[in-house]
Amino acid sequence: MILFCLPYAGGSSVSYHKWKSVLNSNIKLQLVELKGRGSRYNDGFYADFEEAVDDVYMNIKDKIVDDEYAIFGHSMGSSLAFELYYKIIESGGKVPKCIFFSGCKAPQCHKKNRMMHKLPDFEFMSEVIKLGGTPIEVIENKELYNLVIPILKNDFRILETHEYIEKNKSIQCDITILSGREDKITFEELNEWRKHSSKNTRIVTFKGGHFFINDNVDKIINLIESTLL
């Protein structure tokens, strides 16, 4: 069993690195690295969300031919996971065992009335800090600030300009929705995910805000293992 993990906006494969030491060895963790960060820092940025989905697909397609697999995405990673599923199926790939959509409202609930990526840099970063997950030290460290801003702004840009198109077919596998109880995502927005799967949909909440995944590693790993093994 392979578990592909897709990072949140501004995140890299390091975002899930701590999972390696606690995840059951029967689940092979594959940390997907997006362009413009980590080992792919020099690869430039994605022009749009579709390019990001295509890039992730090209990087995993050969690994899902023989092995059973699942996908986990947090925040922007959930949006990527959703579109990635349809890219895989449209390309003749096999259905995953499960998809974990974490920290993300259902696709049809995303509103485009606010474009954070257009804000001035400091105001933009202040809004990002409010979401949690990004330490205040990023703003205070000029070198780190200048490194992170372009990555975050491009991720927000491709996400905020991405237009959801209703799918003709529902997802043909179980889906698990994870959310922080103190996040701004409503239960109604989480429950809307049920419209996207013809199989079982489970909603699990955890203590914490948008980045609850950082403080609930053991509980999330237990949930993943009990679902996949």
C-alpha positions as CSV (number, residue, x, y, z in Angstrom):
1,M,0.0,0.0,0.0
2,I,1.4,3.4,-1.0
3,L,0.2,6.6,0.6
4,F,0.8,9.8,-1.5
5,C,0.8,13.0,0.6
6,L,0.2,16.3,-1.1
7,P,1.3,19.5,0.8
8,Y,-0.7,22.6,1.7
9,A,0.0,26.0,0.1
10,G,3.6,27.0,0.8
11,G,4.4,23.5,2.1
12,S,6.8,20.9,0.8
13,S,7.5,17.2,1.3
14,V,9.0,18.1,4.7
15,S,5.4,18.9,5.9
16,Y,4.8,15.1,6.4
17,H,8.3,14.1,7.2
18,K,7.5,13.3,10.9
19,W,5.0,10.7,9.7
20,K,7.8,8.4,8.5
21,S,8.8,7.4,12.0
22,V,5.4,6.4,13.2
23,L,3.5,5.1,10.1
24,N,3.1,1.3,9.9
25,S,5.8,-0.1,7.7
26,N,3.2,-1.8,5.5
27,I,2.2,1.6,4.2
28,K,4.9,3.1,2.0
29,L,4.9,6.9,2.4
30,Q,5.4,8.8,-0.8
31,L,5.9,12.5,-0.1
32,V,5.1,14.5,-3.2
33,E,7.3,17.5,-3.9
34,L,5.8,20.4,-5.8
35,K,7.7,22.7,-8.1
36,G,9.4,25.7,-6.6
37,R,10.4,24.3,-3.2
38,G,12.6,21.7,-1.5
39,S,14.5,19.5,-4.0
40,R,12.6,21.2,-6.8
41,Y,13.4,24.8,-5.8
42,N,14.9,25.5,-9.2
43,D,12.0,24.1,-11.2
44,G,10.1,27.4,-11.3
45,F,6.4,27.9,-10.4
46,Y,3.2,26.4,-11.9
47,A,1.4,28.6,-14.4
48,D,-2.0,27.4,-13.2
49,F,-3.7,24.7,-11.1
50,E,-4.1,22.4,-14.0
51,E,-0.3,22.3,-14.5
52,A,0.2,21.4,-10.9
53,V,-2.3,18.5,-11.2
54,D,-0.6,17.3,-14.4
55,D,2.8,17.5,-12.8
56,V,1.8,15.5,-9.7
57,Y,0.2,12.9,-12.0
58,M,3.3,12.5,-14.1
59,N,5.4,12.0,-10.9
60,I,3.2,9.2,-9.5
61,K,1.6,7.5,-12.5
62,D,4.2,4.7,-12.8
63,K,4.0,4.0,-9.1
64,I,0.3,3.1,-9.1
65,V,0.4,0.5,-11.9
66,D,0.9,-2.5,-9.7
67,D,0.5,-1.4,-6.1
68,E,-2.7,-0.4,-4.2
69,Y,-2.6,3.2,-3.1
70,A,-4.3,6.0,-1.3
71,I,-4.0,9.8,-1.4
72,F,-3.8,12.3,1.5
73,G,-3.9,16.1,1.0
74,H,-4.2,19.0,3.4
75,S,-5.8,22.3,2.5
76,M,-4.5,23.1,-1.1
77,G,-3.3,19.5,-1.1
78,S,-7.0,18.4,-0.8
79,S,-7.9,20.4,-3.8
80,L,-5.0,18.9,-5.7
81,A,-6.0,15.4,-4.6
82,F,-9.6,15.9,-5.8
83,E,-8.5,16.9,-9.3
84,L,-5.7,14.3,-9.3
85,Y,-8.2,11.5,-8.8
86,Y,-10.0,12.5,-12.0
87,K,-6.7,12.9,-13.9
88,I,-5.8,9.4,-12.9
89,I,-9.1,7.9,-13.9
90,E,-9.3,9.8,-17.2
91,S,-5.8,8.5,-18.0
92,G,-6.9,4.9,-17.5
93,G,-5.4,4.5,-14.0
94,K,-6.9,2.5,-11.2
95,V,-9.1,3.7,-8.4
96,P,-7.4,4.4,-5.1
97,K,-8.5,2.6,-2.0
98,C,-9.3,5.8,-0.2
99,I,-8.7,9.6,-0.4
100,F,-8.2,11.7,2.7
101,F,-9.3,15.3,2.2
102,S,-8.0,17.3,5.1
103,G,-8.6,20.9,6.1
104,C,-10.6,21.8,3.1
105,K,-14.3,22.5,2.3
106,A,-16.0,20.7,-0.5
107,P,-14.9,22.0,-4.0
108,Q,-18.3,23.5,-4.8
109,C,-18.2,25.6,-1.6
110,H,-15.1,27.6,-2.5
111,K,-15.9,31.3,-3.2
112,K,-13.8,33.5,-5.3
113,N,-14.7,36.8,-3.7
114,R,-11.4,37.2,-2.0
115,M,-8.0,37.1,-3.8
116,M,-5.4,37.0,-1.1
117,H,-2.6,36.6,-3.5
118,K,-3.2,40.2,-4.7
119,L,-2.6,41.7,-1.3
120,P,0.6,43.6,-0.6
121,D,3.3,41.2,0.7
122,F,3.2,42.1,4.4
123,E,-0.6,42.2,4.5
124,F,-0.7,38.9,2.7
125,M,1.8,37.2,5.1
126,S,-0.2,38.6,8.1
127,E,-3.3,36.8,6.8
128,V,-1.3,33.6,6.2
129,I,0.0,33.7,9.7
130,K,-3.5,33.9,11.1
131,L,-4.3,30.6,9.5
132,G,-1.5,29.0,11.7
133,G,1.2,26.7,10.4
134,T,3.5,29.5,9.5
135,P,5.6,30.8,12.4
136,I,5.8,34.6,13.0
137,E,9.5,34.2,12.7
138,V,9.0,34.1,8.9
139,I,8.0,37.8,8.9
140,E,10.8,38.7,11.3
141,N,13.5,37.0,9.3
142,K,14.1,38.9,6.1
143,E,15.9,36.2,4.3
144,L,13.3,33.6,5.1
145,Y,10.5,36.1,4.3
146,N,11.9,36.7,0.9
147,L,12.2,33.0,0.3
148,V,8.7,32.0,1.4
149,I,6.6,34.9,-0.1
150,P,6.9,33.9,-3.8
151,I,6.1,30.3,-3.1
152,L,3.1,31.1,-1.0
153,K,1.7,33.8,-3.3
154,N,2.0,31.6,-6.3
155,D,0.2,28.7,-4.5
156,F,-2.6,31.0,-3.5
157,R,-2.8,32.5,-7.0
158,I,-3.3,29.1,-8.8
159,L,-5.7,28.0,-6.1
160,E,-7.8,31.2,-6.0
161,T,-8.0,31.4,-9.8
162,H,-8.9,27.8,-10.3
163,E,-12.5,27.3,-11.4
164,Y,-14.3,24.3,-10.1
165,I,-16.1,22.3,-12.9
166,E,-18.8,19.8,-11.8
167,K,-17.8,16.2,-12.6
168,N,-19.9,13.8,-14.5
169,K,-19.0,10.9,-12.3
170,S,-18.6,10.6,-8.6
171,I,-15.4,9.3,-6.9
172,Q,-15.5,5.5,-6.9
173,C,-13.7,5.0,-3.6
174,D,-14.2,5.7,0.1
175,I,-13.3,9.2,1.2
176,T,-12.4,10.5,4.6
177,I,-12.8,14.2,5.6
178,L,-10.6,15.6,8.3
179,S,-11.0,19.0,9.9
180,G,-10.0,21.0,12.9
181,R,-12.9,21.9,15.3
182,E,-11.7,25.5,15.6
183,D,-11.2,26.0,11.9
184,K,-13.5,28.4,10.0
185,I,-14.8,25.6,7.8
186,T,-18.4,24.8,8.7
187,F,-19.9,21.4,9.1
188,E,-22.2,22.1,6.2
189,E,-19.2,22.8,4.0
190,L,-17.6,19.5,5.1
191,N,-20.8,17.6,4.7
192,E,-21.0,18.7,1.1
193,W,-18.1,16.3,0.3
194,R,-20.7,13.5,0.5
195,K,-22.0,14.5,-2.9
196,H,-18.7,13.6,-4.4
197,S,-18.4,9.9,-3.5
198,S,-20.5,6.9,-4.5
199,K,-18.9,4.9,-1.7
200,N,-18.6,5.7,2.0
201,T,-17.9,9.2,3.3
202,R,-16.5,9.7,6.8
203,I,-16.0,13.0,8.6
204,V,-13.6,13.1,11.5
205,T,-12.8,16.2,13.5
206,F,-9.8,17.0,15.7
207,K,-8.9,19.5,18.3
208,G,-7.3,22.6,16.7
209,G,-7.6,25.1,13.9
210,H,-6.7,24.9,10.2
211,F,-3.3,23.3,10.9
212,F,-4.7,20.7,13.3
213,I,-2.6,18.1,11.5
214,N,0.6,19.4,13.3
215,D,-0.8,18.7,16.8
216,N,-2.7,15.4,16.1
217,V,-0.1,13.3,14.3
218,D,-0.6,10.1,16.3
219,K,-4.4,10.3,16.0
220,I,-4.3,10.9,12.3
221,I,-1.8,8.1,11.7
222,N,-4.1,5.8,13.6
223,L,-7.0,6.8,11.4
224,I,-5.0,6.2,8.3
225,E,-3.7,2.8,9.4
226,S,-7.2,1.6,10.5
227,T,-8.6,2.7,7.1
228,L,-5.9,1.2,4.9
229,L,-4.7,-1.9,6.7
